[in-house]
Amino acid sequence: MAVSQAESCSRLACGIAREKLTKRARRRGIRKAFRLGASLFSTVLAVSFASPAVSEPIEISIGVSDSLGPSIVEIMDQYPNLCSEEEFFSDQWLRTALEFIIACRAIHLGGLEATYTIVSYPNSARTRAELLKGSVAIMVDFPWGDFASHEDLYRSDAVLRVGDFVKGIYTRPDHTELLQVRTLEELRKFKAVSNETWIYDWTALQRMQIETFTVSRYALMGGTVEGRRVDFLVGEFPGVSDLSQYINGYRFTPVPGIKIALPGTRHVAVSKLAPHAKEVFDALQVGLAALHYRGLIRKGYRSVGFFNPLVEDWKILCCETAD
């Protein structure tokens, strides 16, 4: 039978319409499949990256020397997300607080979620003893490499390298005779106070042939100098412009132009007897490497005055290397 032109055109239009519908259906199917694939991929990524956050946090105990635990608790109350805010530092922190923050940030970067219990001890010797017993998992301030190599401890890679640790000769602002000293020979006329369990400080003073008296805590050192029983103590440079530090409310100032460089390296030590010790140590190593690579450890120490450009060119009296 003959087909009219109108009917033929109608059939042609229907064919084109069906073809268009088929193409649109295919495109919708492709888009739907793509959306489904993207959704599944996003879900996998979300699970992969979120897994540390959804796991149950472990509790890590931190031993703090010189009864400085409350100051760390106060900082954490003020900045509750400090362990994950990797770029933020303050020139108001003491080195002890900074080192806790370095440790907790490293653990966080290493993928381990944790909460922290701060345990304060009167001095470093007591803190080291409790670390060896496993009463705490980590101590701040960070110990020297020889102690951190104990068989009951995991020793991290060096946080501070040889020659990084420098200290000043701190005295009363009115001790004009001492403040004029510029050589080791001149310094030997004066008496110092330290703690004989602070091995590197004590060794440096002995090598310099300085008459030195021992007390158990840094606060007592300040009292001994202020009470004029000795002339100076060896102290770290703070991050303030005049380099002064305050102990028991008394101001102490460094002898300008001279400093002491302590030999040795400093590390994070994790007690093998503490809960989750290997897990904590592994996370810590990963995080410390990341912080070193990004320059954040050096930035932190500089912010608290430990790496201080104001004393960079001062004369070193002693003792960058061992005898």
FENBELGI-V565198 format. One record per backbone hydrogen bond with DSSP energy under -0.5 kcal/mol. CO is the residue of the C=O (numbers start at 0). NH is the residue of the N-H. If there is no record, write none. Layout:
# FENBELGI-V565198
[[CO | NH] [CO | NH]]
This chain:
# FENBELGI-V565198
[[3 | 7] [4 | 8] [5 | 9] [6 | 10] [7 | 11] [8 | 12] [9 | 13] [10 | 14] [11 | 15] [12 | 16] [13 | 17] [14 | 18] [15 | 19] [16 | 20] [17 | 21] [18 | 22] [19 | 23] [20 | 24] [21 | 25] [22 | 26] [23 | 27] [24 | 28] [25 | 29] [26 | 30] [27 | 31] [28 | 32] [29 | 33] [30 | 34] [31 | 35] [32 | 36] [33 | 37] [34 | 38] [35 | 39] [36 | 40] [37 | 41] [38 | 42] [39 | 43] [40 | 44] [41 | 45] [42 | 46] [43 | 47] [44 | 48] [45 | 49] [46 | 50] [49 | 52] [49 | 53] [50 | 54] [57 | 59] [57 | 114] [59 | 116] [60 | 136] [60 | 137] [61 | 118] [62 | 139] [63 | 120] [64 | 67] [67 | 70] [67 | 71] [68 | 71] [68 | 72] [69 | 73] [70 | 74] [71 | 75] [72 | 76] [73 | 77] [74 | 78] [78 | 81] [80 | 83] [80 | 84] [83 | 85] [84 | 87] [89 | 92] [93 | 97] [94 | 98] [95 | 99] [96 | 100] [97 | 101] [98 | 102] [99 | 103] [100 | 104] [101 | 105] [102 | 106] [103 | 107] [104 | 108] [105 | 109] [106 | 111] [107 | 110] [110 | 112] [112 | 57] [114 | 59] [115 | 117] [116 | 61] [116 | 118] [117 | 119] [118 | 63] [120 | 66] [122 | 126] [123 | 127] [124 | 128] [125 | 129] [126 | 130] [127 | 131] [128 | 132] [129 | 133] [129 | 134] [129 | 135] [130 | 133] [136 | 270] [137 | 62] [139 | 64] [142 | 266] [143 | 147] [144 | 148] [146 | 149] [149 | 152] [151 | 271] [152 | 154] [153 | 155] [153 | 269] [159 | 265] [160 | 163] [163 | 165] [164 | 261] [166 | 259] [167 | 169] [167 | 234] [168 | 254] [169 | 232] [170 | 252] [171 | 174] [173 | 175] [174 | 178] [175 | 179] [176 | 179] [177 | 180] [182 | 186] [183 | 187] [185 | 188] [186 | 189] [190 | 230] [190 | 231] [191 | 212] [192 | 233] [193 | 214] [194 | 197] [196 | 198] [197 | 201] [198 | 202] [199 | 203] [200 | 204] [201 | 205] [202 | 206] [203 | 207] [204 | 209] [205 | 208] [210 | 191] [212 | 193] [216 | 220] [217 | 221] [218 | 222] [219 | 223] [220 | 224] [221 | 225] [222 | 226] [223 | 228] [223 | 229] [224 | 227] [231 | 192] [232 | 169] [232 | 234] [234 | 167] [239 | 242] [244 | 251] [246 | 249] [249 | 246] [250 | 172] [251 | 244] [252 | 170] [253 | 255] [254 | 257] [256 | 314] [258 | 316] [258 | 317] [259 | 166] [259 | 261] [261 | 162] [264 | 144] [265 | 158] [265 | 159] [266 | 142] [266 | 268] [267 | 155] [268 | 138] [268 | 270] [269 | 153] [270 | 273] [273 | 276] [275 | 279] [276 | 280] [277 | 281] [278 | 282] [279 | 283] [280 | 284] [281 | 285] [282 | 286] [283 | 287] [284 | 288] [285 | 289] [286 | 290] [287 | 291] [288 | 292] [289 | 293] [290 | 295] [290 | 296] [291 | 294] [294 | 298] [295 | 299] [296 | 300] [297 | 301] [298 | 302] [299 | 303] [300 | 305] [300 | 306] [301 | 304] [303 | 238] [305 | 307] [306 | 308] [307 | 310] [308 | 311] [310 | 313] [314 | 258] [314 | 316] [317 | 260]]
